[in-house]
Amino acid sequence: MAAYACHAAGTRGRRHPEAPAPTRSDYQRDRDRIVHSSAFRRLVYKTQVFLNHEGDLFRTRLTHSLEVAQLARSVARSLRLNEDLVEAIALAHDLGHTPFGHAGQDALNHCMRSHGGFEHNLQSLRVVDKLELRYPQFAGLNLTFETREGILKHCSRTNAQALEAEEPGGVGARFLEHRQPSLEAQLANLADEIAYNAHDIDDGVRSGLITQEQLQQVPLFARYRAQALSEYPSLDMPDHQRRLLYETIRRMLSAQVYDVIAATQAALARATPADVDGARHAEPLICFSPEMRSESQALKRFLFDNLYRHPQVVATTDNAQVVVRELFQAYLSDPKAMKPGYLARAAAAPGQCERVVADFIAGMTDRFAAAEHERITGRRLLV
């Protein structure tokens, strides 16, 4: 590994000291704890774009996280970064996501607007720091500082100040001091963007809500589709359209990965960070070239306008938001409707009841939230 990579021997450690594992590094241990957590398993039934019940082959938060981990680990190897750490961050980055994707997050944030709001990155940190209950010595998974730093991709100043008060010099400090996270954290963040742009194209076309013809408006897609057809003209046949889509996406992914590697190597050569802290005090170093950044943003705009805001998607997400808002009000009015562990937490800290309710709802899968809403209200909004 490079000098600017996060070497496991140099970790800042865990909030609760533990003896090292005999056969695994600290970052391998983090990854294993994440994979074995309840929150990770629940990702299989949490929405990416399409609700879980809408089709067996659409991505979920779990498959998305696996794709991010694969991409990030591949790039990490080329850049001589710590593959175990970047994989742990990638696998954990969506643990705090609500049911129903961003629609659920927006609804829960609205419900919590007078109680500190709700943000899924901060919730992911709460999951690994407090909400997973697996060990007798501590709450949470007791992950290393470096993994926790990578999980907290975004953070408001107010939330950073609260984290700093609880853990001086901890994961909130960089937001107050305007520093970057580790290169592994930066890489997991960019791999997240590359993965969801690619697989949302695949899922969007599979759903019938967007077409390959529409995607010809997107220069990045159009260029690699033309390349695929030039090399394999038979892919233009009607019965080969799925293969054409896969080949186009594969080429897009490869081009973006190679672009990140080349652009990052150039940025590292300019910044010459001597170690991990040197990278943290530099500008963001894991990056696209300006040209690829522009093309990636054009793709994101296309997906937002034509897929995420498609009337069929909006109709479903509108109902999903109603489910989250009504569940929140129902549990707030009657905490006994929650599971016993959450009821006990609400009873022990009456001033924190809203946060306990938010934790309960955020941990739900799509199908559990829909079933709970139907049980409580007698109405079925999601079928």
VOPA-113966 format. One record per residue (C-alpha): residue in three letters; x, y, z. Coordinates in nm, 4 decimals. Each point is the difference from the previous one (the first is absolute). Layout:
% residues N
(ala; (X; Y; Z)),
...
% end
This chain:
% residues 383
(met; (0.0000; 0.0000; 0.0000)),
(ala; (0.1001; 0.3601; -0.0545)),
(ala; (0.1172; 0.2207; 0.2853)),
(tyr; (-0.3196; 0.2076; -0.0275)),
(ala; (-0.2234; -0.3077; 0.0395)),
(cys; (-0.1580; -0.0878; 0.3342)),
(his; (0.2200; -0.2776; 0.1335)),
(ala; (-0.1851; -0.2109; 0.2554)),
(ala; (0.2965; 0.0168; 0.2372)),
(gly; (-0.0433; 0.3791; 0.0136)),
(thr; (-0.3714; 0.0047; 0.0795)),
(arg; (-0.1249; 0.2522; 0.2541)),
(gly; (-0.1777; -0.2924; 0.1572)),
(arg; (-0.3437; -0.0667; 0.1430)),
(arg; (-0.2035; 0.1996; 0.2515)),
(his; (0.0069; -0.3037; 0.2303)),
(pro; (0.3469; -0.1618; -0.0025)),
(glu; (0.0136; -0.3645; -0.1047)),
(ala; (0.2812; -0.2483; -0.0328)),
(pro; (0.1035; -0.0502; -0.3656)),
(ala; (-0.1366; -0.3007; -0.1857)),
(pro; (0.2608; -0.2736; -0.0559)),
(thr; (-0.0677; -0.0515; -0.3720)),
(arg; (-0.1663; 0.3210; -0.1257)),
(ser; (0.0949; 0.3636; -0.0238)),
(asp; (-0.2208; 0.2589; 0.1694)),
(tyr; (-0.1589; 0.0966; -0.3326)),
(gln; (-0.0728; -0.3621; -0.0901)),
(arg; (-0.1632; -0.0322; 0.3385)),
(asp; (-0.2121; 0.3095; -0.0712)),
(arg; (-0.1128; -0.1444; -0.3330)),
(asp; (-0.0954; -0.3304; 0.1619)),
(arg; (-0.1988; 0.1721; 0.2746)),
(ile; (-0.1895; 0.2032; -0.2580)),
(val; (-0.0864; -0.3058; -0.2116)),
(his; (-0.1297; -0.1862; 0.3065)),
(ser; (-0.2101; 0.2920; 0.1277)),
(ser; (-0.3796; 0.0042; -0.0024)),
(ala; (-0.0004; 0.3358; -0.1777)),
(phe; (0.2016; -0.1445; -0.2893)),
(arg; (-0.2419; -0.2894; -0.0470)),
(arg; (-0.2963; 0.2371; -0.0054)),
(leu; (0.1469; 0.1809; -0.3021)),
(val; (-0.1195; -0.2873; -0.2209)),
(tyr; (-0.3568; 0.1243; 0.0451)),
(lys; (0.0669; 0.3741; -0.0245)),
(thr; (-0.0683; 0.2056; -0.3113)),
(gln; (0.2652; 0.1322; -0.2348)),
(val; (-0.2311; 0.1597; -0.2608)),
(phe; (-0.2770; -0.2576; -0.0414)),
(leu; (-0.1829; -0.1312; 0.3053)),
(asn; (0.1014; -0.3498; 0.1011)),
(his; (-0.3259; -0.1637; -0.1059)),
(glu; (0.0051; 0.1499; -0.3502)),
(gly; (0.2391; -0.2568; -0.1465)),
(asp; (0.2472; -0.2692; 0.1021)),
(leu; (0.2861; 0.1304; -0.2145)),
(phe; (0.0020; 0.3686; 0.0941)),
(arg; (0.2837; 0.1177; 0.2203)),
(thr; (-0.0501; 0.0282; 0.3739)),
(arg; (0.2172; 0.1830; 0.2508)),
(leu; (0.1828; -0.3279; 0.0599)),
(thr; (0.0874; -0.0731; -0.3623)),
(his; (0.0911; 0.3658; -0.0469)),
(ser; (0.2381; -0.0176; 0.2965)),
(leu; (0.1636; -0.3130; -0.1412)),
(glu; (0.0503; 0.1686; -0.3375)),
(val; (0.1526; 0.3064; 0.1676)),
(ala; (0.2360; -0.2249; 0.1992)),
(gln; (0.1106; -0.1859; -0.3149)),
(leu; (0.0715; 0.3200; -0.1919)),
(ala; (0.1743; 0.1686; 0.2913)),
(arg; (0.2178; -0.2992; 0.0763)),
(ser; (0.1103; -0.0311; -0.3632)),
(val; (0.1052; 0.3649; -0.0150)),
(ala; (0.1649; -0.0185; 0.3424)),
(arg; (0.2285; -0.2753; -0.1239)),
(ser; (0.1171; 0.2104; -0.2953)),
(leu; (0.0602; 0.3031; 0.2237)),
(arg; (0.1716; -0.2078; 0.2713)),
(leu; (-0.2586; 0.0930; 0.2620)),
(asn; (-0.1329; -0.2233; 0.2761)),
(glu; (-0.2475; -0.2351; -0.1673)),
(asp; (-0.1444; -0.1331; 0.3269)),
(leu; (-0.0764; 0.3468; 0.1313)),
(val; (-0.1618; 0.1235; -0.3209)),
(glu; (-0.2108; -0.3164; -0.0126)),
(ala; (-0.1158; 0.0447; 0.3603)),
(ile; (-0.1036; 0.3608; -0.0670)),
(ala; (-0.1825; -0.0960; -0.3205)),
(leu; (-0.1921; -0.2817; 0.1659)),
(ala; (-0.1073; 0.2234; 0.2907)),
(his; (-0.0741; 0.3265; -0.1788)),
(asp; (-0.3768; -0.0596; -0.0324)),
(leu; (-0.0704; -0.1796; 0.3296)),
(gly; (-0.2025; 0.2973; 0.1233)),
(his; (-0.2190; 0.0348; -0.3069)),
(thr; (-0.3733; 0.0006; 0.0606)),
(pro; (-0.2507; -0.2247; -0.1753)),
(phe; (-0.1144; 0.1346; -0.3376)),
(gly; (0.3310; 0.1635; -0.0903)),
(his; (0.0338; 0.3766; -0.0132)),
(ala; (-0.3773; 0.0421; 0.0212)),
(gly; (0.0052; -0.1620; 0.3436)),
(gln; (0.2946; 0.2117; 0.1079)),
(asp; (-0.1709; 0.3225; -0.1106)),
(ala; (-0.3200; -0.0936; 0.1839)),
(leu; (0.1843; -0.0910; 0.3195)),
(asn; (0.2075; 0.3184; -0.0182)),
(his; (-0.3252; 0.1975; -0.0266)),
(cys; (-0.1402; -0.1790; 0.3059)),
(met; (0.3200; 0.0721; 0.1939)),
(arg; (0.0376; 0.3637; -0.1130)),
(ser; (-0.0538; 0.1318; 0.3550)),
(his; (0.2099; -0.2722; 0.1606)),
(gly; (0.3358; 0.0158; -0.1773)),
(gly; (-0.1107; -0.1291; -0.3407)),
(phe; (0.0951; -0.3287; -0.1586)),
(glu; (0.2911; -0.0742; -0.2353)),
(his; (0.0886; -0.3502; -0.1093)),
(asn; (0.3805; 0.0433; 0.0240)),
(leu; (-0.0286; 0.1061; 0.3620)),
(gln; (-0.2474; -0.2817; 0.0567)),
(ser; (0.2493; -0.2497; -0.1417)),
(leu; (0.2462; 0.1194; 0.2625)),
(arg; (-0.2682; -0.0371; 0.2708)),
(val; (-0.0583; -0.3573; -0.1171)),
(val; (0.3644; -0.1036; 0.0359)),
(asp; (0.0631; 0.2092; 0.3128)),
(lys; (-0.3206; -0.0527; 0.1996)),
(leu; (-0.2876; -0.1934; -0.1529)),
(glu; (0.1530; -0.3395; -0.0807)),
(leu; (-0.0148; -0.2007; 0.3237)),
(arg; (0.2227; -0.3040; -0.0417)),
(tyr; (0.2734; 0.0234; 0.2630)),
(pro; (-0.0100; -0.0085; 0.3799)),
(gln; (0.2722; 0.2648; 0.0450)),
(phe; (-0.1422; 0.2842; -0.2098)),
(ala; (-0.2836; 0.1223; -0.2200)),
(gly; (0.0572; 0.0055; -0.3749)),
(leu; (0.2703; -0.1814; -0.1948)),
(asn; (0.2974; 0.1911; 0.1450)),
(leu; (0.1563; 0.0597; -0.3404)),
(thr; (0.3311; 0.1745; -0.0563)),
(phe; (0.0203; 0.3765; -0.0372)),
(glu; (0.0922; -0.0314; -0.3681)),
(thr; (-0.3062; -0.2071; -0.0901)),
(arg; (-0.2303; 0.2285; 0.1977)),
(glu; (0.1595; 0.3052; -0.1642)),
(gly; (-0.0785; -0.1443; -0.3422)),
(ile; (-0.3603; -0.0847; 0.0892)),
(leu; (-0.0683; 0.3633; 0.0947)),
(lys; (0.0205; 0.1368; -0.3535)),
(his; (-0.2025; 0.3183; 0.0670)),
(cys; (-0.0741; 0.1848; 0.3223)),
(ser; (-0.1521; 0.3377; 0.0831)),
(arg; (0.1952; 0.2362; 0.2226)),
(thr; (-0.2595; -0.0397; 0.2745)),
(asn; (0.0268; -0.3775; -0.0051)),
(ala; (0.3803; 0.0185; -0.0221)),
(gln; (0.0061; 0.2198; 0.3100)),
(ala; (-0.2175; -0.2510; 0.1854)),
(leu; (0.2311; -0.2845; -0.1022)),
(glu; (0.3047; 0.2012; 0.1042)),
(ala; (-0.1510; 0.0660; 0.3430)),
(glu; (-0.0589; -0.3725; 0.0457)),
(glu; (0.3325; -0.1100; -0.1495)),
(pro; (0.2617; 0.2805; -0.0054)),
(gly; (0.2291; -0.0349; -0.2992)),
(gly; (-0.2176; -0.2779; -0.1393)),
(val; (-0.1860; -0.0480; -0.3249)),
(gly; (-0.1762; 0.3366; 0.0167)),
(ala; (0.3201; 0.2046; 0.0260)),
(arg; (0.0869; 0.0014; -0.3695)),
(phe; (-0.3266; 0.1752; -0.0890)),
(leu; (0.0826; 0.2791; 0.2434)),
(glu; (0.3641; 0.0232; -0.1088)),
(his; (-0.0749; -0.0311; -0.3743)),
(arg; (0.2206; -0.3050; -0.0525)),
(gln; (-0.0496; -0.2954; -0.2323)),
(pro; (-0.0576; -0.3582; 0.1126)),
(ser; (0.2467; -0.2740; -0.0872)),
(leu; (0.0593; -0.0868; -0.3640)),
(glu; (-0.1839; -0.3275; 0.0618)),
(ala; (-0.3058; 0.1946; 0.1154)),
(gln; (0.0225; 0.2298; -0.3017)),
(leu; (0.0197; -0.3038; -0.2270)),
(ala; (-0.3042; -0.1688; 0.1555)),
(asn; (-0.1935; 0.3228; -0.0546)),
(leu; (0.0877; 0.0235; -0.3695)),
(ala; (-0.0578; -0.3731; -0.0557)),
(asp; (-0.3492; 0.0499; 0.1411)),
(glu; (-0.0724; 0.2567; -0.2716)),
(ile; (0.1430; -0.2152; -0.2802)),
(ala; (-0.1957; -0.3059; 0.1137)),
(tyr; (-0.3410; 0.1592; 0.0361)),
(asn; (0.0209; 0.1870; -0.3300)),
(ala; (0.0750; -0.3271; -0.1802)),
(his; (-0.2490; -0.2256; 0.1714)),
(asp; (-0.2788; 0.2574; -0.0086)),
(ile; (0.0348; 0.0000; -0.3795)),
(asp; (-0.0351; -0.3793; 0.0030)),
(asp; (-0.2995; 0.0012; 0.2352)),
(gly; (-0.1612; 0.2935; -0.1782)),
(val; (0.0117; -0.1737; -0.3382)),
(arg; (-0.1106; -0.3312; 0.1525)),
(ser; (-0.3014; 0.1751; 0.1530)),
(gly; (-0.0984; 0.1517; -0.3339)),
(leu; (0.0018; 0.3527; 0.1427)),
(ile; (0.2982; 0.1068; -0.2116)),
(thr; (0.1300; -0.1341; -0.3303)),
(gln; (0.3372; -0.0374; -0.1660)),
(glu; (-0.1214; 0.2448; -0.2625)),
(gln; (-0.0612; 0.2639; 0.2679)),
(leu; (0.3436; -0.0711; 0.1460)),
(gln; (0.1548; 0.0997; -0.3312)),
(gln; (-0.0426; 0.3571; 0.1336)),
(val; (0.2747; -0.0792; 0.2532)),
(pro; (0.3469; 0.0349; -0.1586)),
(leu; (0.1624; -0.2544; 0.2334)),
(phe; (-0.2577; -0.2659; -0.0829)),
(ala; (-0.0210; 0.0847; -0.3706)),
(arg; (0.3776; -0.0244; -0.0496)),
(tyr; (0.0385; -0.3456; 0.1519)),
(arg; (-0.3191; -0.1312; -0.1608)),
(ala; (0.1421; 0.1055; -0.3381)),
(gln; (0.3282; -0.1741; 0.0829)),
(ala; (-0.1819; -0.3206; 0.0922)),
(leu; (-0.2022; 0.0057; -0.3224)),
(ser; (0.3100; 0.0708; -0.2075)),
(glu; (0.1748; -0.3066; 0.1419)),
(tyr; (-0.3097; -0.2212; 0.0186)),
(pro; (-0.2500; 0.1110; -0.2693)),
(ser; (-0.2294; -0.2952; 0.0771)),
(leu; (-0.0861; 0.1625; 0.3346)),
(asp; (-0.2300; 0.2348; -0.1920)),
(met; (-0.2440; -0.2882; -0.0551)),
(pro; (-0.3227; 0.0235; 0.2062)),
(asp; (0.0711; -0.3205; 0.1924)),
(his; (0.3489; 0.1215; 0.1006)),
(gln; (-0.0981; 0.3328; 0.1587)),
(arg; (0.0619; -0.1234; 0.3527)),
(arg; (0.3529; -0.1083; -0.0972)),
(leu; (0.0554; 0.3376; -0.1641)),
(leu; (-0.1038; 0.1770; 0.3190)),
(tyr; (0.2298; -0.2154; 0.2148)),
(glu; (0.2942; 0.0534; -0.2347)),
(thr; (-0.0575; 0.3761; -0.0045)),
(ile; (-0.0174; 0.0193; 0.3800)),
(arg; (0.3078; -0.2224; 0.0348)),
(arg; (0.1993; 0.2321; -0.2250)),
(met; (-0.1282; 0.3074; 0.1854)),
(leu; (0.1025; -0.1471; 0.3331)),
(ser; (0.3456; -0.0918; -0.1273)),
(ala; (0.0532; 0.3464; -0.1470)),
(gln; (-0.0996; 0.1682; 0.3262)),
(val; (0.2213; -0.2277; 0.2077)),
(tyr; (0.3023; 0.0598; -0.2224)),
(asp; (-0.0737; 0.3734; 0.0011)),
(val; (-0.0095; 0.0095; 0.3814)),
(ile; (0.3286; -0.1885; 0.0210)),
(ala; (0.1761; 0.2314; -0.2459)),
(ala; (-0.1472; 0.3234; 0.1401)),
(thr; (0.0769; -0.1042; 0.3578)),
(gln; (0.3563; -0.0984; -0.0830)),
(ala; (0.0499; 0.3446; -0.1549)),
(ala; (-0.1525; 0.1686; 0.3070)),
(leu; (0.2230; -0.2032; 0.2319)),
(ala; (0.3061; 0.0941; -0.2043)),
(arg; (-0.0889; 0.3693; 0.0403)),
(ala; (-0.0802; -0.0177; 0.3717)),
(thr; (0.2740; -0.2502; 0.0968)),
(pro; (-0.1589; -0.0971; 0.3356)),
(ala; (0.2630; -0.1636; 0.2171)),
(asp; (-0.2474; -0.1900; 0.2152)),
(val; (-0.3677; -0.0363; 0.0940)),
(asp; (-0.0143; 0.3370; 0.1751)),
(gly; (0.1606; 0.1650; -0.2996)),
(ala; (-0.2827; -0.1310; -0.2167)),
(arg; (-0.2584; 0.1212; 0.2504)),
(his; (0.1385; 0.3559; -0.0115)),
(ala; (0.0125; 0.0124; -0.3807)),
(glu; (-0.2815; 0.0754; -0.2414)),
(pro; (-0.2213; -0.2993; -0.0892)),
(leu; (0.2350; -0.2336; -0.1861)),
(ile; (-0.2246; -0.2856; -0.1134)),
(cys; (-0.1646; 0.1503; -0.3041)),
(phe; (-0.1210; -0.0147; -0.3580)),
(ser; (0.1690; 0.1977; -0.2721)),
(pro; (-0.1932; 0.3241; -0.0743)),
(glu; (-0.1353; -0.1540; -0.3207)),
(met; (-0.1276; -0.3159; 0.1708)),
(arg; (-0.1428; 0.2016; 0.2882)),
(ser; (-0.2015; 0.2052; -0.2501)),
(glu; (-0.1269; -0.3127; -0.1756)),
(ser; (-0.0877; -0.1678; 0.3292)),
(gln; (-0.2003; 0.3042; 0.1059)),
(ala; (-0.1860; -0.0037; -0.3324)),
(leu; (-0.0929; -0.3629; 0.0623)),
(lys; (-0.1222; 0.0828; 0.3522)),
(arg; (-0.2174; 0.2811; -0.1367)),
(phe; (-0.1502; -0.2341; -0.2584)),
(leu; (-0.0823; -0.2627; 0.2634)),
(phe; (-0.1505; 0.2598; 0.2309)),
(asp; (-0.2224; 0.1487; -0.2719)),
(asn; (-0.1031; -0.3226; -0.1711)),
(leu; (0.0131; -0.2735; 0.2658)),
(tyr; (-0.0062; 0.1315; 0.3565)),
(arg; (-0.2696; 0.2551; -0.0909)),
(his; (-0.1917; -0.2335; -0.2308)),
(pro; (-0.3745; 0.0207; 0.0851)),
(gln; (-0.0148; -0.3713; 0.0801)),
(val; (0.2941; 0.0243; 0.2424)),
(val; (-0.1360; 0.3202; 0.1550)),
(ala; (-0.3436; -0.1560; 0.0570)),
(thr; (0.1570; -0.2901; 0.1877)),
(thr; (0.2364; 0.2163; 0.2031)),
(asp; (-0.2823; 0.2376; 0.0921)),
(asn; (-0.1865; -0.2918; 0.1563)),
(ala; (0.3206; -0.1141; 0.1692)),
(gln; (0.0375; 0.3425; 0.1615)),
(val; (-0.3571; -0.0208; 0.1308)),
(val; (0.0853; -0.3384; 0.1553)),
(val; (0.3062; 0.1413; 0.1796)),
(arg; (-0.1758; 0.3153; 0.1228)),
(glu; (-0.3020; -0.1898; 0.1297)),
(leu; (0.2150; -0.2639; 0.1693)),
(phe; (0.1954; 0.2759; 0.1732)),
(gln; (-0.3147; 0.1626; 0.1354)),
(ala; (-0.1476; -0.3351; 0.1030)),
(tyr; (0.3050; -0.1067; 0.2001)),
(leu; (0.0376; 0.3432; 0.1545)),
(ser; (-0.3618; -0.0121; 0.1144)),
(asp; (0.0277; -0.3585; 0.1224)),
(pro; (0.3593; -0.1149; 0.0638)),
(lys; (-0.1375; -0.3378; 0.1125)),
(ala; (-0.0565; -0.0765; -0.3685)),
(met; (0.3780; -0.0218; -0.0457)),
(lys; (0.2089; -0.3071; 0.0737)),
(pro; (0.0821; -0.0476; 0.3715)),
(gly; (0.3627; 0.1103; -0.0271)),
(tyr; (-0.0961; 0.3335; -0.1533)),
(leu; (-0.2866; 0.0437; 0.2448)),
(ala; (0.2464; -0.0481; 0.2863)),
(arg; (0.2335; 0.2624; -0.1496)),
(ala; (-0.2863; 0.2467; -0.0421)),
(ala; (-0.1133; -0.0574; 0.3596)),
(ala; (0.3546; 0.0447; 0.1322)),
(ala; (0.0499; 0.3335; -0.1817)),
(pro; (-0.3393; 0.1697; -0.0532)),
(gly; (0.1643; 0.3101; -0.1444)),
(gln; (0.1552; -0.2141; -0.2751)),
(cys; (-0.3173; -0.1795; -0.1092)),
(glu; (0.0073; 0.1543; -0.3486)),
(arg; (0.3552; -0.1215; -0.0599)),
(val; (-0.0887; -0.3493; 0.1220)),
(val; (-0.2960; -0.0092; -0.2392)),
(ala; (0.2270; 0.1190; -0.2842)),
(asp; (0.2512; -0.2752; 0.0843)),
(phe; (-0.2779; -0.2598; -0.0074)),
(ile; (-0.1393; 0.1132; -0.3352)),
(ala; (0.3441; 0.0463; -0.1602)),
(gly; (0.0859; -0.3594; 0.0845)),
(met; (-0.3076; -0.1403; -0.1754)),
(thr; (0.0032; -0.1765; -0.3331)),
(asp; (-0.2428; 0.1100; -0.2706)),
(arg; (-0.2328; -0.2924; 0.0531)),
(phe; (0.0002; 0.0237; 0.3801)),
(ala; (-0.0809; 0.3731; -0.0145)),
(ala; (-0.2835; -0.0615; -0.2476)),
(ala; (-0.1391; -0.2852; 0.2124)),
(glu; (0.0242; 0.2050; 0.3205)),
(his; (-0.1794; 0.2902; -0.1640)),
(glu; (-0.2791; -0.2285; -0.1175)),
(arg; (-0.0268; -0.1604; 0.3465)),
(ile; (-0.0252; 0.3369; 0.1742)),
(thr; (-0.2172; 0.1913; -0.2495)),
(gly; (-0.1887; -0.2755; -0.1784)),
(arg; (0.1019; 0.1511; -0.3348)),
(arg; (0.2254; -0.1584; -0.2618)),
(leu; (0.1864; 0.2720; -0.1885)),
(leu; (0.2752; -0.2121; -0.1535)),
(val; (-0.0846; -0.3133; -0.1949)),
% end
